[in-house]
Amino acid sequence: MLVDSHCHLDYFEDADAVIARARAAGIGRLLTIGTTMAKFENVRAIAERHDDVACSVGIHPHEAAQEAADLARLIEAARHPKVVGIGETGLDYYYDKSPRDQQARNFRVHIAAARQTGLPLIVHTRDADDDTAKILADEMGQGAFRGVLHCFTSSLALAEAALAQGFYISLSGIVTFKNAEPLREVARRIPLDRLLVETDAPYLAPVPMRGKRCEPAYVAHTAAYVAALRGMSASELAAATTANFRKLFDKAS
């Protein structure tokens, strides 16, 4: 069995069919991710319809200008049995769709929600390695929390800093891209017991599906590629990443 630890099922008009194709491909669990409170009910409703789908609640850094994170609201939403994570949240300095100070404020509120609920934090970071590491270290000093850096494309230094704080690292189809050799080097070094795989569907379809709409079923291609990269069998990697998902997202188990 494989797990797609990060996808956006609410972005699909044919979500039920997409989920069915994932099951047929051997994907036993999907985590669909909240990116805005305004549309959270749609995310939760998909999870409620399917026993093998869980969800998270949060505000993507792109949305920080439109939605200020509210700690009490996040904690209340997290009480739902289908909500197993907080986020995605974090910093995106590549697109800079929201002011950086507002991104940082939302990030810290989500961390507080993760700390208070005990649910793992789902972190998006792009071109913001130093500030991401600083905020995580600063907040960890105020009280422990757990989490994952999703769709990891950053430096080995950030990966090592996050791993030192107990975080997990999740790889998407980007690791299969032709120009991703620096990321492949990071992928080889991530401890097996801290590794997750994901699609970030409907984006970032892995080779050999490049150019197509990405679906959770395609996490099998990413997992097989990462297994070969690390010199192990696809079944070994599937077993390890599934166990890691269950340990981190223990409310979903």
Secondary structure, DSSP 8 states (H G I E B T S, - for coil): -EEEEEE-GGG-TTHHHHHHHHHHTTEEEEEE----GGGHHHHHHHHHH-TTEEEEE---GGGTTT----HHHHHHHHTSTTEEEEEEEEEETTT--S-HHHHHHHHHHHHHHHHHH---EEEEEES-HHHHHHHHHHHHTTS---EEE-S--S-HHHHHHHHHTT-EEEE-GGGGSTT-HHHHHHHHHS-GGGEEE---TTS---TTSTTS---GGGHHHHHHHHHHHTTS-HHHHHHHHHHHHHHHTGGG-
